[in-house]
Amino acid sequence: MVFFQAGNTLKFKYFFLLKRSITIHLRVYLMVLLILAFIVKIVNYREGQKRKS
């Protein structure tokens, strides 16, 4: 019974860490996506300016 309880707490701790790391990864991923979108926008804008002139 004690062993089972220890296993449960360990699983819970692991799950918590996993959840935290996933949220961190998601944040980093979102940041990268935003930066990439920003770069693409700038490049497209510059290309548009070149075509106009």
Biopython code that builds the backbone (N, CA, C, O; Angstrom):
import numpy as np
from Bio.PDB.StructureBuilder import StructureBuilder

atoms = [
    (1, "MET", "N", (0.831, -1.197, 0.000)),
    (1, "MET", "CA", (0.000, 0.000, 0.000)),
    (1, "MET", "C", (0.875, 1.260, 0.000)),
    (1, "MET", "O", (0.614, 2.207, -0.742)),
    (2, "VAL", "N", (1.916, 1.257, 0.844)),
    (2, "VAL", "CA", (2.816, 2.410, 0.914)),
    (2, "VAL", "C", (3.544, 2.573, -0.421)),
    (2, "VAL", "O", (3.716, 3.684, -0.923)),
    (3, "PHE", "N", (3.969, 1.435, -0.984)),
    (3, "PHE", "CA", (4.679, 1.449, -2.264)),
    (3, "PHE", "C", (3.782, 2.037, -3.359)),
    (3, "PHE", "O", (4.229, 2.825, -4.193)),
    (4, "PHE", "N", (2.515, 1.637, -3.335)),
    (4, "PHE", "CA", (1.541, 2.118, -4.316)),
    (4, "PHE", "C", (1.387, 3.631, -4.199)),
    (4, "PHE", "O", (1.336, 4.344, -5.201)),
    (5, "GLN", "N", (1.314, 4.109, -2.952)),
    (5, "GLN", "CA", (1.171, 5.544, -2.701)),
    (5, "GLN", "C", (2.392, 6.301, -3.234)),
    (5, "GLN", "O", (2.257, 7.348, -3.867)),
    (6, "ALA", "N", (3.576, 5.760, -2.969)),
    (6, "ALA", "CA", (4.816, 6.397, -3.422)),
    (6, "ALA", "C", (4.821, 6.474, -4.952)),
    (6, "ALA", "O", (5.209, 7.487, -5.535)),
    (7, "GLY", "N", (4.386, 5.390, -5.585)),
    (7, "GLY", "CA", (4.324, 5.364, -7.046)),
    (7, "GLY", "C", (3.386, 6.434, -7.570)),
    (7, "GLY", "O", (3.665, 7.083, -8.579)),
    (8, "ASN", "N", (2.271, 6.611, -6.875)),
    (8, "ASN", "CA", (1.286, 7.614, -7.287)),
    (8, "ASN", "C", (1.854, 9.022, -7.198)),
    (8, "ASN", "O", (1.690, 9.823, -8.118)),
    (9, "THR", "N", (2.527, 9.324, -6.079)),
    (9, "THR", "CA", (3.094, 10.666, -5.911)),
    (9, "THR", "C", (4.173, 10.899, -6.963)),
    (9, "THR", "O", (4.294, 11.997, -7.507)),
    (10, "LEU", "N", (4.957, 9.855, -7.247)),
    (10, "LEU", "CA", (6.019, 9.975, -8.245)),
    (10, "LEU", "C", (5.403, 10.278, -9.611)),
    (10, "LEU", "O", (5.876, 11.143, -10.347)),
    (11, "LYS", "N", (4.334, 9.544, -9.930)),
    (11, "LYS", "CA", (3.647, 9.736, -11.201)),
    (11, "LYS", "C", (3.108, 11.163, -11.289)),
    (11, "LYS", "O", (3.211, 11.821, -12.323)),
    (12, "PHE", "N", (2.531, 11.623, -10.174)),
    (12, "PHE", "CA", (1.956, 12.967, -10.124)),
    (12, "PHE", "C", (3.036, 14.021, -10.335)),
    (12, "PHE", "O", (2.848, 14.985, -11.077)),
    (13, "LYS", "N", (4.179, 13.818, -9.665)),
    (13, "LYS", "CA", (5.306, 14.751, -9.802)),
    (13, "LYS", "C", (5.785, 14.781, -11.250)),
    (13, "LYS", "O", (6.029, 15.848, -11.815)),
    (14, "TYR", "N", (5.917, 13.587, -11.844)),
    (14, "TYR", "CA", (6.381, 13.485, -13.224)),
    (14, "TYR", "C", (5.406, 14.188, -14.161)),
    (14, "TYR", "O", (5.807, 14.904, -15.078)),
    (15, "PHE", "N", (4.105, 13.966, -13.907)),
    (15, "PHE", "CA", (3.062, 14.580, -14.729)),
    (15, "PHE", "C", (3.136, 16.096, -14.626)),
    (15, "PHE", "O", (3.007, 16.802, -15.626)),
    (16, "PHE", "N", (3.348, 16.599, -13.393)),
    (16, "PHE", "CA", (3.441, 18.040, -13.162)),
    (16, "PHE", "C", (4.627, 18.620, -13.926)),
    (16, "PHE", "O", (4.515, 19.657, -14.580)),
    (17, "LEU", "N", (5.775, 17.929, -13.833)),
    (17, "LEU", "CA", (6.980, 18.391, -14.534)),
    (17, "LEU", "C", (6.750, 18.381, -16.042)),
    (17, "LEU", "O", (7.141, 19.308, -16.751)),
    (18, "LEU", "N", (6.106, 17.311, -16.518)),
    (18, "LEU", "CA", (5.830, 17.170, -17.944)),
    (18, "LEU", "C", (4.930, 18.311, -18.413)),
    (18, "LEU", "O", (5.158, 18.921, -19.457)),
    (19, "LYS", "N", (3.885, 18.584, -17.597)),
    (19, "LYS", "CA", (2.957, 19.654, -17.935)),
    (19, "LYS", "C", (3.678, 20.995, -18.010)),
    (19, "LYS", "O", (3.459, 21.787, -18.927)),
    (20, "ARG", "N", (4.541, 21.231, -17.028)),
    (20, "ARG", "CA", (5.278, 22.488, -16.976)),
    (20, "ARG", "C", (6.198, 22.613, -18.191)),
    (20, "ARG", "O", (6.260, 23.666, -18.826)),
    (21, "SER", "N", (6.906, 21.536, -18.507)),
    (21, "SER", "CA", (7.835, 21.580, -19.641)),
    (21, "SER", "C", (7.065, 21.776, -20.944)),
    (21, "SER", "O", (7.536, 22.457, -21.855)),
    (22, "ILE", "N", (5.870, 21.172, -21.026)),
    (22, "ILE", "CA", (5.061, 21.325, -22.240)),
    (22, "ILE", "C", (4.642, 22.779, -22.396)),
    (22, "ILE", "O", (4.701, 23.329, -23.496)),
    (23, "THR", "N", (4.215, 23.412, -21.291)),
    (23, "THR", "CA", (3.795, 24.815, -21.382)),
    (23, "THR", "C", (4.978, 25.685, -21.791)),
    (23, "THR", "O", (4.822, 26.611, -22.586)),
    (24, "ILE", "N", (6.166, 25.391, -21.248)),
    (24, "ILE", "CA", (7.365, 26.160, -21.600)),
    (24, "ILE", "C", (7.668, 25.971, -23.086)),
    (24, "ILE", "O", (7.964, 26.931, -23.798)),
    (25, "HIS", "N", (7.589, 24.703, -23.548)),
    (25, "HIS", "CA", (7.856, 24.425, -24.954)),
    (25, "HIS", "C", (6.846, 25.149, -25.844)),
    (25, "HIS", "O", (7.198, 25.685, -26.895)),
    (26, "LEU", "N", (5.581, 25.155, -25.407)),
    (26, "LEU", "CA", (4.542, 25.823, -26.187)),
    (26, "LEU", "C", (4.830, 27.314, -26.288)),
    (26, "LEU", "O", (4.673, 27.914, -27.351)),
    (27, "ARG", "N", (5.251, 27.905, -25.179)),
    (27, "ARG", "CA", (5.567, 29.339, -25.180)),
    (27, "ARG", "C", (6.700, 29.629, -26.150)),
    (27, "ARG", "O", (6.626, 30.567, -26.944)),
    (28, "VAL", "N", (7.750, 28.815, -26.081)),
    (28, "VAL", "CA", (8.907, 29.009, -26.971)),
    (28, "VAL", "C", (8.465, 28.854, -28.425)),
    (28, "VAL", "O", (8.844, 29.644, -29.289)),
    (29, "TYR", "N", (7.649, 27.815, -28.682)),
    (29, "TYR", "CA", (7.155, 27.540, -30.026)),
    (29, "TYR", "C", (6.344, 28.721, -30.553)),
    (29, "TYR", "O", (6.498, 29.128, -31.705)),
    (30, "LEU", "N", (5.469, 29.271, -29.686)),
    (30, "LEU", "CA", (4.654, 30.418, -30.086)),
    (30, "LEU", "C", (5.525, 31.627, -30.389)),
    (30, "LEU", "O", (5.283, 32.351, -31.354)),
    (31, "MET", "N", (6.546, 31.841, -29.552)),
    (31, "MET", "CA", (7.457, 32.968, -29.768)),
    (31, "MET", "C", (8.144, 32.833, -31.127)),
    (31, "MET", "O", (8.217, 33.791, -31.896)),
    (32, "VAL", "N", (8.646, 31.626, -31.412)),
    (32, "VAL", "CA", (9.337, 31.375, -32.684)),
    (32, "VAL", "C", (8.381, 31.616, -33.850)),
    (32, "VAL", "O", (8.753, 32.228, -34.851)),
    (33, "LEU", "N", (7.138, 31.126, -33.711)),
    (33, "LEU", "CA", (6.146, 31.314, -34.774)),
    (33, "LEU", "C", (5.883, 32.796, -35.014)),
    (33, "LEU", "O", (5.796, 33.244, -36.157)),
    (34, "LEU", "N", (5.755, 33.557, -33.915)),
    (34, "LEU", "CA", (5.509, 35.000, -34.036)),
    (34, "LEU", "C", (6.664, 35.689, -34.746)),
    (34, "LEU", "O", (6.456, 36.523, -35.627)),
    (35, "ILE", "N", (7.891, 35.330, -34.351)),
    (35, "ILE", "CA", (9.079, 35.938, -34.962)),
    (35, "ILE", "C", (9.143, 35.601, -36.451)),
    (35, "ILE", "O", (9.433, 36.465, -37.279)),
    (36, "LEU", "N", (8.870, 34.334, -36.784)),
    (36, "LEU", "CA", (8.894, 33.914, -38.189)),
    (36, "LEU", "C", (7.843, 34.667, -38.991)),
    (36, "LEU", "O", (8.115, 35.132, -40.098)),
    (37, "ALA", "N", (6.636, 34.787, -38.428)),
    (37, "ALA", "CA", (5.557, 35.501, -39.114)),
    (37, "ALA", "C", (5.959, 36.957, -39.343)),
    (37, "ALA", "O", (5.697, 37.525, -40.404)),
    (38, "PHE", "N", (6.598, 37.553, -38.334)),
    (38, "PHE", "CA", (7.051, 38.940, -38.420)),
    (38, "PHE", "C", (8.067, 39.097, -39.550)),
    (38, "PHE", "O", (7.983, 40.033, -40.346)),
    (39, "ILE", "N", (9.035, 38.167, -39.611)),
    (39, "ILE", "CA", (10.072, 38.216, -40.650)),
    (39, "ILE", "C", (9.433, 38.084, -42.029)),
    (39, "ILE", "O", (9.776, 38.821, -42.953)),
    (40, "VAL", "N", (8.500, 37.136, -42.162)),
    (40, "VAL", "CA", (7.820, 36.924, -43.448)),
    (40, "VAL", "C", (7.074, 38.188, -43.863)),
    (40, "VAL", "O", (7.092, 38.576, -45.031)),
    (41, "LYS", "N", (6.415, 38.828, -42.892)),
    (41, "LYS", "CA", (5.684, 40.067, -43.179)),
    (41, "LYS", "C", (6.625, 41.142, -43.693)),
    (41, "LYS", "O", (6.327, 41.819, -44.677)),
    (42, "ILE", "N", (7.761, 41.299, -43.026)),
    (42, "ILE", "CA", (8.739, 42.318, -43.429)),
    (42, "ILE", "C", (9.242, 42.033, -44.844)),
    (42, "ILE", "O", (9.314, 42.936, -45.677)),
    (43, "VAL", "N", (9.588, 40.774, -45.110)),
    (43, "VAL", "CA", (10.098, 40.394, -46.430)),
    (43, "VAL", "C", (9.040, 40.670, -47.496)),
    (43, "VAL", "O", (9.344, 41.237, -48.545)),
    (44, "ASN", "N", (7.793, 40.266, -47.222)),
    (44, "ASN", "CA", (6.707, 40.502, -48.179)),
    (44, "ASN", "C", (6.505, 41.989, -48.415)),
    (44, "ASN", "O", (6.285, 42.418, -49.548)),
    (45, "TYR", "N", (6.579, 42.776, -47.347)),
    (45, "TYR", "CA", (6.404, 44.229, -47.452)),
    (45, "TYR", "C", (7.493, 44.830, -48.338)),
    (45, "TYR", "O", (7.217, 45.667, -49.198)),
    (46, "ARG", "N", (8.730, 44.394, -48.116)),
    (46, "ARG", "CA", (9.854, 44.902, -48.909)),
    (46, "ARG", "C", (9.702, 44.512, -50.374)),
    (46, "ARG", "O", (9.965, 45.311, -51.273)),
    (47, "GLU", "N", (9.271, 43.264, -50.603)),
    (47, "GLU", "CA", (9.067, 42.805, -51.981)),
    (47, "GLU", "C", (7.989, 43.655, -52.655)),
    (47, "GLU", "O", (8.119, 44.035, -53.818)),
    (48, "GLY", "N", (6.927, 43.945, -51.907)),
    (48, "GLY", "CA", (5.844, 44.774, -52.433)),
    (48, "GLY", "C", (6.343, 46.163, -52.771)),
    (48, "GLY", "O", (5.960, 46.722, -53.798)),
    (49, "GLN", "N", (7.191, 46.731, -51.926)),
    (49, "GLN", "CA", (7.756, 48.064, -52.166)),
    (49, "GLN", "C", (8.607, 48.050, -53.442)),
    (49, "GLN", "O", (8.569, 48.987, -54.239)),
    (50, "LYS", "N", (9.375, 46.969, -53.618)),
    (50, "LYS", "CA", (10.239, 46.854, -54.800)),
    (50, "LYS", "C", (9.384, 46.819, -56.064)),
    (50, "LYS", "O", (9.719, 47.459, -57.060)),
    (51, "ARG", "N", (8.282, 46.073, -56.024)),
    (51, "ARG", "CA", (7.415, 45.945, -57.194)),
    (51, "ARG", "C", (6.776, 47.281, -57.545)),
    (51, "ARG", "O", (6.616, 47.607, -58.722)),
    (52, "LYS", "N", (6.413, 48.050, -56.533)),
    (52, "LYS", "CA", (5.772, 49.355, -56.767)),
    (52, "LYS", "C", (6.735, 50.315, -57.454)),
    (52, "LYS", "O", (6.340, 51.032, -58.373)),
    (53, "SER", "N", (7.987, 50.338, -57.023)),
    (53, "SER", "CA", (8.952, 51.308, -57.546)),
    (53, "SER", "C", (9.571, 50.888, -58.868)),
    (53, "SER", "O", (10.399, 51.612, -59.419)),
]
sb = StructureBuilder()
sb.init_structure("model")
sb.init_model(0)
sb.init_chain("A")
sb.init_seg("    ")
for serial, (resi, resn, name, xyz) in enumerate(atoms, 1):
    if name == "N":
        sb.init_residue(resn, " ", resi, " ")
    sb.init_atom(name, np.array(xyz, "f"), 0.0, 1.0, " ", f" {name:<3s}", serial, name[0])
structure = sb.get_structure()
